[in-house]
Amino acid sequence: MTQTSEQYSEVIRKCREIFQKKTHDYGTAWRILRLSSLTDQIFIKAQRIRTIQETGENKVGEEIADEFVAIVNYCIMALIQEKESKELALELTEEEAVKLYDSYSERARELMEKKNHDYGEAWRDMRVSSLTDLILMKLLRVKQIEDHQGKTLISEGIDANYYDMLNYAVFSLIHLGEAHEKN
């Protein structure tokens, strides 16, 4: 578990760095997006990953690792929008945005550690393509929940799905990093 915690921290550090740099460049323009728009952004990224995995062709040239980083960051943005949107100003300072980022990434880590314990690090034996499919499945669930105005009868809420997608993307990045190290 120590190895996973260290790898997880390194992935989140890299994702946070990109989030912070983009916040510096663009501000928090993403705050204008509705939750459904963030869900669609994550969908676009996950669908691109799946297409590249299935076809073996990458015509844009951006690595799929970059798309998983985007999924992590969009999931955190979505969690902020879902939980904090009404209390926050549209434009946040870089410091405020990063503080929120850190708070939600820490919650994701805590969830990962609990689930990783109970599931015995099963994700380590999974393929990146399966993790991609799980992200897409979670996205379809989120879209269904959004279509029901956030109401569920028995299922987890939207936030649980965003946390899971975030963690699947981190696991994918760990796998991709390990494969890169082997080569």
Contacts in CASP RR format, 6 or more apart in sequence:
PFRMAT RR
TARGET T0000
AUTHOR 0000-0000-0000
METHOD contacts of the structure
MODEL  1
MTQTSEQYSEVIRKCREIFQKKTHDYGTAWRILRLSSLTDQIFIKAQRIR
TIQETGENKVGEEIADEFVAIVNYCIMALIQEKESKELALELTEEEAVKL
YDSYSERARELMEKKNHDYGEAWRDMRVSSLTDLILMKLLRVKQIEDHQG
KTLISEGIDANYYDMLNYAVFSLIHLGEAHEKN
1 113 0 8 1.000
1 116 0 8 1.000
1 117 0 8 1.000
1 121 0 8 1.000
4 116 0 8 1.000
4 121 0 8 1.000
4 174 0 8 1.000
5 109 0 8 1.000
5 113 0 8 1.000
7 174 0 8 1.000
8 109 0 8 1.000
8 112 0 8 1.000
8 170 0 8 1.000
8 174 0 8 1.000
9 109 0 8 1.000
11 72 0 8 1.000
11 170 0 8 1.000
11 173 0 8 1.000
11 174 0 8 1.000
12 72 0 8 1.000
12 105 0 8 1.000
12 109 0 8 1.000
12 170 0 8 1.000
14 69 0 8 1.000
14 173 0 8 1.000
15 69 0 8 1.000
15 72 0 8 1.000
15 73 0 8 1.000
15 105 0 8 1.000
16 98 0 8 1.000
16 101 0 8 1.000
16 102 0 8 1.000
16 105 0 8 1.000
18 69 0 8 1.000
18 73 0 8 1.000
19 73 0 8 1.000
19 76 0 8 1.000
19 97 0 8 1.000
19 98 0 8 1.000
19 101 0 8 1.000
20 94 0 8 1.000
20 97 0 8 1.000
20 98 0 8 1.000
20 101 0 8 1.000
22 73 0 8 1.000
23 94 0 8 1.000
23 97 0 8 1.000
23 98 0 8 1.000
24 94 0 8 1.000
27 91 0 8 1.000
27 92 0 8 1.000
27 94 0 8 1.000
27 97 0 8 1.000
28 90 0 8 1.000
28 91 0 8 1.000
28 92 0 8 1.000
28 97 0 8 1.000
30 38 0 8 1.000
30 77 0 8 1.000
31 81 0 8 1.000
31 85 0 8 1.000
31 88 0 8 1.000
31 90 0 8 1.000
31 91 0 8 1.000
31 92 0 8 1.000
32 90 0 8 1.000
33 41 0 8 1.000
33 77 0 8 1.000
33 81 0 8 1.000
34 81 0 8 1.000
35 78 0 8 1.000
35 81 0 8 1.000
35 82 0 8 1.000
35 146 0 8 1.000
35 158 0 8 1.000
36 143 0 8 1.000
36 146 0 8 1.000
38 74 0 8 1.000
38 77 0 8 1.000
38 78 0 8 1.000
38 81 0 8 1.000
39 78 0 8 1.000
39 139 0 8 1.000
39 142 0 8 1.000
39 143 0 8 1.000
39 146 0 8 1.000
41 70 0 8 1.000
41 74 0 8 1.000
42 71 0 8 1.000
42 74 0 8 1.000
42 75 0 8 1.000
42 78 0 8 1.000
42 135 0 8 1.000
42 139 0 8 1.000
42 165 0 8 1.000
43 136 0 8 1.000
43 139 0 8 1.000
43 143 0 8 1.000
45 67 0 8 1.000
45 68 0 8 1.000
45 70 0 8 1.000
45 71 0 8 1.000
45 74 0 8 1.000
46 67 0 8 1.000
46 71 0 8 1.000
46 132 0 8 1.000
46 135 0 8 1.000
46 136 0 8 1.000
46 139 0 8 1.000
47 136 0 8 1.000
48 60 0 8 1.000
48 64 0 8 1.000
48 67 0 8 1.000
49 64 0 8 1.000
49 67 0 8 1.000
49 68 0 8 1.000
49 132 0 8 1.000
50 129 0 8 1.000
50 132 0 8 1.000
50 133 0 8 1.000
50 136 0 8 1.000
52 58 0 8 1.000
52 64 0 8 1.000
53 64 0 8 1.000
53 128 0 8 1.000
53 129 0 8 1.000
53 132 0 8 1.000
58 64 0 8 1.000
64 176 0 8 1.000
65 173 0 8 1.000
65 176 0 8 1.000
65 177 0 8 1.000
68 169 0 8 1.000
68 170 0 8 1.000
68 172 0 8 1.000
68 173 0 8 1.000
68 176 0 8 1.000
69 169 0 8 1.000
69 173 0 8 1.000
71 135 0 8 1.000
71 165 0 8 1.000
71 166 0 8 1.000
71 169 0 8 1.000
72 166 0 8 1.000
72 169 0 8 1.000
72 170 0 8 1.000
72 173 0 8 1.000
75 108 0 8 1.000
75 162 0 8 1.000
75 163 0 8 1.000
75 165 0 8 1.000
75 166 0 8 1.000
75 169 0 8 1.000
76 100 0 8 1.000
76 101 0 8 1.000
76 104 0 8 1.000
76 105 0 8 1.000
76 108 0 8 1.000
76 166 0 8 1.000
78 162 0 8 1.000
79 104 0 8 1.000
79 107 0 8 1.000
79 159 0 8 1.000
79 162 0 8 1.000
79 163 0 8 1.000
79 166 0 8 1.000
80 88 0 8 1.000
80 100 0 8 1.000
80 101 0 8 1.000
80 104 0 8 1.000
82 158 0 8 1.000
82 159 0 8 1.000
82 162 0 8 1.000
83 159 0 8 1.000
84 100 0 8 1.000
88 96 0 8 1.000
92 100 0 8 1.000
105 166 0 8 1.000
107 163 0 8 1.000
108 163 0 8 1.000
108 166 0 8 1.000
108 167 0 8 1.000
108 170 0 8 1.000
111 163 0 8 1.000
111 167 0 8 1.000
112 167 0 8 1.000
112 170 0 8 1.000
115 167 0 8 1.000
116 123 0 8 1.000
123 131 0 8 1.000
123 168 0 8 1.000
123 171 0 8 1.000
126 171 0 8 1.000
128 172 0 8 1.000
128 175 0 8 1.000
128 176 0 8 1.000
131 168 0 8 1.000
131 169 0 8 1.000
131 171 0 8 1.000
131 172 0 8 1.000
131 175 0 8 1.000
132 172 0 8 1.000
134 164 0 8 1.000
134 168 0 8 1.000
135 165 0 8 1.000
135 168 0 8 1.000
135 169 0 8 1.000
138 161 0 8 1.000
138 164 0 8 1.000
138 165 0 8 1.000
138 168 0 8 1.000
139 161 0 8 1.000
139 165 0 8 1.000
141 155 0 8 1.000
141 161 0 8 1.000
142 158 0 8 1.000
142 161 0 8 1.000
142 162 0 8 1.000
145 151 0 8 1.000
145 152 0 8 1.000
145 155 0 8 1.000
145 157 0 8 1.000
145 158 0 8 1.000
145 161 0 8 1.000
146 158 0 8 1.000
150 157 0 8 1.000
150 158 0 8 1.000
END
